[in-house]
């Protein structure tokens, strides 16, 4: 596997390499959103209900971007959107710590969502625009693997910060500000990036391929609802159910990021043997037994093991899924289809984040449930099964490139 990656990495274009460097830096800020921000808000005295609303505000900002900005991305260069995304992410992280009001915190979370969405929507189309079909699966694998790598660096930094400053409101605030500064450094890599021109408009118009877009939208909606109920509350799950300190939670996330990094690199190799769709569905379903263990675990060690394995299985399909989607759709519609996928996910999170916060705050709905986290996790499992079934139904016979595309395949960027 290492030899394959080294051989294909030599073909990565310079814009793609600079994009990967920027991704490592702003990935630190993205990790801090998920690991630190909830703990910071909890330390300030906000309850899970309000934290759910902050997550919903962030998801609302993300949904707004994918609905408004994506149609322009296919016709323009991606770098200005990426730079705006970095600024939004950094400003949102800093804003949460500097504002003194609930409304200000919600506004900062909204800005964070705007920034994250700008970074996410353009990433896959950018990589396709600056790569050829031979090295593309491996470029996506490296891009996805670098995200947990930067996350690993961030979580280790959080552990170091907890040891140096303690675990209280002021310490969490300092860590968020440091994360905002690291994310801002991504602007240096973007400043020297020279991007290829967008694909020219096809002759005869560019009618949007709604059937293909909806086949990606509907499974993503189910996955988004399931993830939004549970994933943002995992740090609170360990804190509330087991009393785990923030530094240890950071180490759990570090282990998850390390496993996910290896899984991202392995996924393109597995997909080359099993096919993209089979690989995606197989690993999505293989994560669910570990989620079931998490739902009912009363042992911290068992919960940590299930968390790590679930995280690796469910997330390893992302590079394969992203590359598959971008190759199935037409070149000048990639950002729009990617935006529809993101919109499905983020709109679902707007609903699920608030619902998840309420369910967690209310506790167990039935006597044999451990607590409110059991309720949300069982709902998540059901939604993931639904999403996987739809994905298999829509794409089991689909191969990348089999949808008619009147535009020619772009050459890799210089």
C-alpha positions in Angstrom: 0.0 0.0 0.0 2.8 2.4 0.9 4.5 1.8 -2.5 1.2 2.5 -4.3 0.8 5.8 -2.5 4.4 6.9 -3.1 4.0 6.1 -6.8 0.8 8.1 -7.2 1.8 10.9 -4.9 4.5 12.0 -7.4 1.7 12.8 -9.8 -0.1 15.3 -7.4 -0.2 18.8 -8.9 1.3 21.8 -7.1 -2.2 23.4 -6.5 -3.3 20.1 -4.9 -0.2 20.0 -2.7 -0.8 23.5 -1.5 -4.4 22.8 -0.8 -3.4 19.8 1.3 -1.0 22.1 3.3 -3.9 24.6 4.0 -6.2 21.7 5.0 -3.8 20.6 7.7 -3.8 24.0 9.3 -7.5 24.8 9.2 -8.2 21.2 10.2 -6.8 22.2 13.7 -9.6 24.7 14.0 -12.3 22.3 12.8 -11.2 19.7 15.4 -11.4 22.3 18.1 -15.0 23.1 17.2 -16.0 19.5 17.9 -13.7 18.7 20.8 -13.4 21.9 22.8 -16.4 24.2 22.1 -19.1 22.1 23.9 -16.8 21.7 26.9 -16.1 25.4 27.0 -19.8 26.3 26.8 -20.6 23.7 29.6 -17.9 25.3 31.7 -19.6 28.7 31.2 -22.7 27.2 32.7 -24.8 26.6 29.6 -26.9 23.4 29.6 -27.2 20.7 26.9 -30.4 22.3 25.5 -28.5 25.6 24.7 -25.5 23.6 23.3 -27.9 21.9 21.0 -29.1 25.3 19.7 -25.5 26.4 19.1 -24.9 23.3 17.0 -28.1 24.0 15.1 -27.0 27.6 14.5 -23.7 26.3 13.1 -25.6 23.8 10.9 -27.9 26.6 9.7 -24.9 28.6 8.6 -23.5 25.6 6.7 -26.8 25.0 5.0 -27.1 28.7 4.0 -23.7 28.5 2.3 -24.3 25.3 0.3 -27.6 26.7 -0.9 -26.4 30.1 -1.9 -22.7 29.9 -2.8 -22.4 26.5 -4.6 -24.0 27.5 -7.9 -21.2 30.1 -8.3 -18.4 27.7 -7.5 -18.7 25.6 -10.7 -18.3 28.8 -12.7 -15.5 30.4 -10.7 -12.2 29.6 -9.0 -12.4 28.0 -5.6 -9.5 29.8 -3.8 -11.6 32.9 -2.8 -14.2 30.7 -1.3 -11.6 28.7 0.6 -10.0 31.9 2.0 -13.4 33.2 3.1 -13.9 29.8 4.8 -10.7 30.0 6.8 -11.6 33.5 8.0 -15.1 32.4 9.0 -13.8 29.4 10.9 -11.2 31.4 12.8 -13.6 34.3 13.5 -16.2 31.9 14.8 -13.8 30.2 17.1 -12.5 33.5 18.5 -16.0 35.0 18.7 -17.3 32.3 21.0 -14.7 33.1 23.6 -14.9 36.9 23.3 -18.6 37.5 23.4 -20.5 37.7 26.7 -24.0 37.0 25.5 -26.0 34.0 24.4 -27.0 35.8 21.2 -23.3 36.5 20.5 -22.4 32.9 21.0 -25.1 31.8 18.6 -23.9 34.3 16.1 -20.3 33.1 16.4 -21.5 29.5 15.8 -23.4 30.6 12.8 -20.2 32.2 11.4 -18.3 29.0 12.2 -20.8 27.1 10.1 -20.4 29.5 7.2 -16.7 29.0 7.3 -16.7 25.2 7.5 -19.2 25.0 4.7 -17.2 27.1 2.3 -14.2 24.9 3.0 -16.2 21.6 2.6 -18.2 22.4 -0.5 -15.3 23.3 -2.7 -12.8 20.7 -1.5 -13.8 17.7 -3.6 -14.5 19.7 -6.8 -11.1 21.4 -6.3 -9.2 18.2 -6.0 -11.0 16.7 -9.1 -10.2 19.9 -11.1 -6.5 19.5 -10.2 -6.0 15.8 -10.7 -6.2 13.1 -13.3 -8.2 9.9 -13.1 -5.1 7.7 -12.3 -3.9 9.4 -9.1 -7.3 10.8 -8.1 -8.4 8.0 -5.7 -5.1 8.3 -3.9 -5.2 12.1 -3.7 -8.6 11.8 -2.1 -7.3 9.2 0.3 -4.4 11.5 1.3 -6.7 14.5 1.6 -9.1 12.6 3.9 -6.2 11.2 5.9 -4.7 14.6 6.5 -7.9 15.7 8.2 -7.6 13.3 11.1 -3.8 13.9 11.1 -4.4 17.6 11.8 -7.1 16.5 14.2 -4.6 14.3 16.0 -2.2 17.2 16.3 -5.1 19.4 17.7 -6.2 16.8 20.3 -2.7 16.3 21.5 -2.4 20.1 21.8 -5.6 20.2 23.8 -4.1 17.6 26.2 -1.0 19.7 26.5 -3.1 22.8 27.1 -5.1 21.0 29.8 -1.9 20.0 31.6 -0.5 23.5 31.4 -3.6 25.6 32.1 -6.0 23.2 33.7 -9.6 22.4 32.8 -11.8 25.4 33.4 -13.5 28.1 31.4 -10.5 30.4 30.9 -8.2 27.5 29.9 -10.7 26.3 27.3 -11.1 29.8 26.0 -7.3 30.1 25.5 -7.2 26.9 23.6 -9.9 28.0 21.3 -8.0 31.3 20.6 -4.8 29.3 19.8 -6.8 27.1 17.5 -8.2 30.1 15.7 -4.7 31.4 15.2 -3.4 28.1 13.7 -6.4 27.9 11.3 -5.7 31.4 10.1 -2.2 30.4 9.0 -3.8 28.4 6.2 -4.2 31.7 4.4 -0.5 31.7 3.7 -0.7 28.5 1.6 -3.8 29.7 -0.2 -2.1 33.0 -1.0 0.5 31.3 -3.2 -1.8 28.8 -4.8 -2.3 29.2 -8.6 -5.6 27.6 -9.6 -6.7 26.2 -12.9 -9.6 27.9 -14.7 -13.1 26.4 -14.3 -14.4 24.1 -17.0 -16.0 25.9 -20.0 -19.7 25.8 -20.4 -20.8 22.9 -22.7 -22.5 23.6 -26.0 -26.2 23.3 -25.9 -26.5 24.4 -22.3 -25.8 22.9 -18.9 -29.1 21.5 -17.7 -28.8 20.3 -14.1 -28.9 16.5 -13.6 -31.6 16.4 -10.9 -32.1 12.6 -10.8 -28.4 11.9 -10.0 -28.2 14.7 -7.5 -31.3 13.4 -5.7 -29.8 9.9 -5.5 -27.0 11.4 -3.5 -29.2 13.8 -1.5 -31.6 11.3 0.0 -29.1 8.9 1.6 -27.1 11.9 2.8 -30.2 13.3 4.5 -30.7 10.0 6.5 -27.0 9.9 7.4 -27.1 13.6 8.5 -30.1 13.0 10.7 -28.4 10.1 12.3 -25.1 11.8 12.8 -26.6 15.0 14.1 -28.5 13.3 16.9 -25.3 11.8 18.4 -21.9 12.8 17.0 -21.7 16.3 18.4 -22.5 15.0 21.9 -19.9 12.3 22.1 -17.6 14.4 24.2 -20.5 15.1 26.6 -21.3 11.4 26.5 -18.0 10.6 28.0 -18.1 13.5 30.5 -21.7 12.8 31.7 -21.9 9.0 31.7 -18.3 8.3 32.9 -17.1 11.6 34.4 -14.2 11.6 31.9 -11.9 14.7 32.1 -11.4 16.9 29.0 -7.8 15.9 28.6 -8.7 12.2 28.4 -11.5 12.9 26.0 -9.0 14.6 23.8 -6.8 11.5 23.9 -9.8 9.4 22.9 -10.3 11.7 19.9 -6.6 11.4 19.2 -6.8 7.6 19.0 -9.9 7.9 16.8 -8.1 10.3 14.4 -5.1 8.0 14.2 -7.3 5.0 13.3 -9.3 7.1 10.8 -6.2 8.3 9.1 -5.1 4.7 8.5 -8.7 3.8 7.4 -8.7 6.7 4.9 -5.5 5.5 3.3 -6.7 1.9 3.2 -10.1 2.7 1.7 -9.0 3.4 -2.0 -7.0 0.2 -2.0 -10.1 -1.8 -0.8 -12.3 0.0 -3.3 -10.0 -1.0 -6.1 -10.8 -4.6 -5.3 -14.4 -4.6 -4.1 -15.7 -1.6 -6.0 -16.7 1.8 -4.6 -20.4 1.2 -3.8 -19.8 -2.2 -2.2 -17.0 -0.7 -0.1 -19.1 2.2 1.1 -22.1 0.2 2.1 -20.1 -2.6 3.7 -18.1 -0.4 6.0 -21.1 1.8 6.9 -23.0 -1.2 8.1 -20.0 -2.7 9.9 -19.9 0.4 12.2 -23.4 -0.2 13.6 -22.6 -3.0 16.1 -20.0 -0.8 17.8 -22.6 2.0 18.0 -25.0 -0.4 19.7 -22.2 -1.2 22.3 -21.8 2.6 22.9 -25.5 3.0 23.5 -25.6 0.6 26.4 -22.0 0.5 27.7 -21.5 1.1 31.4 -17.8 0.3 31.2 -15.5 3.2 30.2 -13.0 0.8 28.6 -15.7 -0.9 26.5 -17.1 2.5 25.5 -13.7 3.8 24.3 -13.0 0.6 22.3 -16.5 0.8 20.6 -16.0 4.6 19.9 -12.6 4.0 18.2 -13.8 1.1 16.0 -17.1 2.8 15.1 -15.3 6.0 14.2 -12.9 4.1 11.9 -15.5 2.0 10.1 -18.0 4.7 9.5 -15.6 7.3 8.3 -13.2 5.3 6.2 -15.7 5.4 3.3 -15.5 9.2 2.9 -12.6 9.4 0.3 -14.2 6.6 -1.8 -17.6 8.2 -1.6 -16.3 11.7 -2.4 -14.3 10.5 -5.4 -17.2 8.3 -6.6 -19.7 11.2 -6.5 -17.4 13.6 -8.3 -16.7 11.2 -11.1 -20.3 10.2 -11.5 -21.6 13.7 -12.0 -20.8 16.1 -14.9 -17.7 18.3 -14.5 -19.5 21.7 -14.4 -22.1 20.3 -11.9 -19.7 18.9 -9.3 -19.9 21.8 -6.8 -23.6 21.9 -7.1 -24.1 18.2 -6.5 -21.5 18.3 -3.7 -23.5 21.2 -2.3 -26.7 19.3 -2.4 -25.0 16.5 -0.5 -23.7 19.0 2.1 -27.1 20.7 2.2 -28.9 17.4 3.0 -26.4 16.8 5.7 -26.4 20.2 7.2 -30.2 20.7 7.0 -30.6 17.4 8.8 -28.1 18.5 11.4 -30.1 21.7 12.1 -33.1 19.5 13.0 -31.1 16.7 14.7 -28.8 18.9 16.8 -31.6 20.5 18.7 -33.5 17.3 19.0 -30.4 15.5 20.2 -29.8 18.1 22.8 -33.3 17.9 24.1 -33.2 14.1 24.2 -29.9 14.0 26.0 -31.1 16.6 28.5 -34.3 14.7 29.2 -32.5 11.5 29.9 -33.7 8.0 29.3 -37.2 7.6 27.7 -37.6 4.0 28.8 -36.5 2.4 32.1 -34.0 0.0 30.6 -32.1 2.7 28.7 -28.9 3.9 30.4 -29.6 7.6 29.8 -30.6 10.0 27.0 -27.5 9.0 24.9 -29.0 5.5 24.5 -32.1 7.0 23.0 -30.2 9.1 20.4 -27.8 6.4 19.5 -30.6 3.8 18.8 -32.3 6.4 16.5 -28.9 7.0 14.8 -28.5 3.3 14.1 -31.9 3.1 12.5 -31.2 6.1 10.3 -27.8 4.8 9.2 -29.4 1.5 8.1 -32.0 3.5 6.1 -29.3 5.6 4.4 -27.1 2.5 3.5 -30.2 0.7 2.0 -31.0 3.8 -0.2 -27.3 4.1 -1.3 -27.2 0.5 -2.3 -30.6 0.7 -4.1 -29.5 3.8 -6.0 -25.9 2.9 -6.9 -25.4 -0.9 -6.8 -25.2 -1.0 -10.6 -23.5 2.4 -11.0 -19.9 2.8 -12.1 -17.9 6.0 -11.9 -18.1 7.8 -15.2 -21.2 6.0 -16.4 -23.5 9.1 -16.4 -23.3 10.9 -19.7 -21.1 13.9 -19.4 -21.0 16.3 -22.4 -17.9 18.1 -21.1 -14.4 16.6 -21.5 -12.4 15.5 -18.4 -10.2 18.3 -17.2 -6.5 17.9 -17.2 -4.6 18.0 -13.9 -3.5 21.4 -12.8 0.1 22.4 -13.1 
